[in-house]
């Protein structure tokens, strides 16, 4: 795993966490693949929330792509 890639994504997630935590949720970085797909897990109130898809696409993915332009995609994993 490329530590620099991982740290850039983790730093970007730190910008998002306060908003998720305000609603009782959180996010965990699972993996950054070699082709720059980011895998995350939604935690707390965000896990299973009906709005989680919107949170991912309109919130998390947009912020991550802005902060880490080389990012290709953000996907949610269950485990």
C-alpha positions as CSV (number, residue, x, y, z in Angstrom):
1,X,0.0,0.0,0.0
2,X,1.2,3.5,-0.9
3,X,1.4,5.3,2.4
4,X,1.3,8.7,0.8
5,X,-1.9,7.9,-1.0
6,X,-3.4,6.5,2.1
7,X,-2.5,9.6,4.2
8,X,-3.9,12.0,1.6
9,X,-7.2,10.2,1.7
10,X,-7.2,10.0,5.5
11,X,-6.5,13.7,5.7
12,X,-9.5,14.4,3.4
13,X,-11.7,12.2,5.5
14,X,-10.9,14.3,8.5
15,X,-12.6,17.2,6.8
16,X,-15.8,15.1,6.5
17,X,-15.9,13.4,9.9
18,X,-17.2,16.4,11.9
19,X,-20.3,16.5,9.7
20,X,-20.9,12.8,9.9
21,X,-20.4,12.8,13.7
22,X,-22.9,15.6,14.1
23,X,-25.5,13.2,12.8
24,X,-24.3,10.3,15.0
25,X,-22.2,8.6,12.3
26,X,-18.6,8.2,11.2
27,X,-16.5,6.8,8.4
28,X,-13.5,4.5,8.3
29,X,-11.0,4.1,5.6
30,X,-10.7,0.5,4.6
31,X,-8.4,0.5,1.5
32,X,-6.9,2.7,-1.2
33,X,-6.3,0.4,-4.2
34,X,-3.4,0.7,-6.6
35,X,-5.8,2.2,-9.2
36,X,-7.0,4.8,-6.7
37,X,-10.4,3.4,-5.8
38,X,-11.1,4.3,-2.1
39,X,-13.1,1.8,0.0
40,X,-14.7,3.1,3.1
41,X,-17.1,1.8,5.7
42,X,-19.9,4.0,7.1
43,X,-20.3,3.7,10.9
44,X,-22.8,4.5,13.6
45,X,-26.0,6.2,12.4
46,X,-24.6,6.3,8.8
47,X,-24.4,2.6,8.5
48,X,-27.7,1.4,7.0
49,X,-29.2,4.9,6.8
50,X,-31.5,5.4,3.8
51,X,-29.6,8.5,2.9
52,X,-26.2,6.9,3.0
53,X,-26.0,6.6,-0.8
54,X,-26.6,10.4,-1.1
55,X,-24.1,11.0,1.7
56,X,-21.5,9.0,-0.2
57,X,-22.0,10.5,-3.7
58,X,-22.9,14.1,-2.8
59,X,-20.7,14.5,0.3
60,X,-17.9,12.1,0.8
61,X,-17.0,11.4,-2.8
62,X,-17.1,15.1,-3.8
63,X,-14.9,16.2,-1.0
64,X,-12.4,13.4,-1.5
65,X,-12.2,14.1,-5.3
66,X,-11.6,17.8,-4.6
67,X,-8.9,17.1,-2.0
68,X,-7.3,14.2,-3.9
69,X,-7.9,14.8,-7.6
70,X,-6.3,11.6,-8.7
71,X,-9.0,9.6,-6.9
72,X,-11.2,7.5,-9.3
73,X,-14.1,6.3,-7.2
74,X,-15.3,6.0,-3.6
75,X,-17.2,2.8,-2.7
76,X,-18.8,1.6,0.5
77,X,-18.0,-1.8,1.8
78,X,-19.9,-3.7,4.5
79,X,-17.0,-5.5,6.2
